[in-house]
Amino acid sequence: MMSDNHIYRKKIEDRLARIEGHVRSVKNMSKDGRECGELLIQMAAIRSALDNCAKLILKDHLQGCVVEAVKKGDEEEVLEDLNKAIDQFIR
């Protein structure tokens, strides 16, 4: 279920674009023979950026889809879907 209330969607897209560029940069670092330690540091930064982006997606979902579903009385289905997504994301 997607609502029109996704206030963070543009920020999410911008963050994902930066992450994409960062991943491409690390790939080039690897091709250039940079040290493993440098690559691992950059990978940790990418992981952190992905986690922060996921938090923003969760906020967007809670403030948009979940609130809208509660207003409509459809909270059971949207919460079930949210729980499935969280279970897949956090392993």
N, C-alpha and C positions, 0 to 999 in steps of 0.2 A: 504494500500500500504506500503510495507516495502522495504527499500533500503539497500544496502550494506554499506551505509555511516553512520551507527549508531555508532559514535565514543564514545559515553558514555555508550553503552550497558553493558560492563563489570562492570563499576562503578555502574550502576543501579542494576545489579544482586547482586553485593557485598553489596550494601546498603540494598536491600531487605532481604538478608540473615541475616544481623545484626538486622534489624527490627524484623524479624521472631524470632530470639533468644531473643530479648528484650521482645516481647510479651509472649513468653514461660516463661521467668523469672518473669514477672508480674503475670502470671497465677499461678506460684508456690508461689509467695508472697501471693496471695489471699488464696491459699490452706493452707498456713502456718499461716494464721490469722493476717497478718500484718495490720497496721492501714490504714483506708480509705484514710487519707491524703497522706500517702506514695504511695498508689496505684494511686491516682489522679495525683500526681506529675509525676509518671512514665508514666501514660497515656498521659499526656501533652507532655512529651519527645517523645513518640512514634508518636503522632500526628504531632509534628514538624518534625520528621524524615521522615514521610510519605509525608508531604508537600514539603520538600526539595527534596525528591526523585521524586515527581511529577514534580517539576520545571526542574529537570535534564531530565526527559522523554520529557517534552515539548521542551527543548533546542535541544535534540537529534532529535526530530521530525522536528523542524523548520530547523535545519542545514542539516538534511538528506533528509527526504521525501519532504518537502515543496520546498527546493531549487532545488531538482531533478525534481519535477513536474513543476516548473516554467521554467526550462531549456527545458523541453519536451513540454511545452505549455499546460499542464494539470492542471494548478493552480486552476481552478474553482472547480473541484471535490475534490482535496486535501484540499482546504480551507473550503469547505462545511463540509467535514468530521471532520476537526479540530474544526470548530465552534460547531458541534454537541457534540464532546468529551468535549470541554470546558464547554458547557452548562450543561452536565451531571456531570462534576467534580465540578463546582462551582455552588452551589445552595443556 
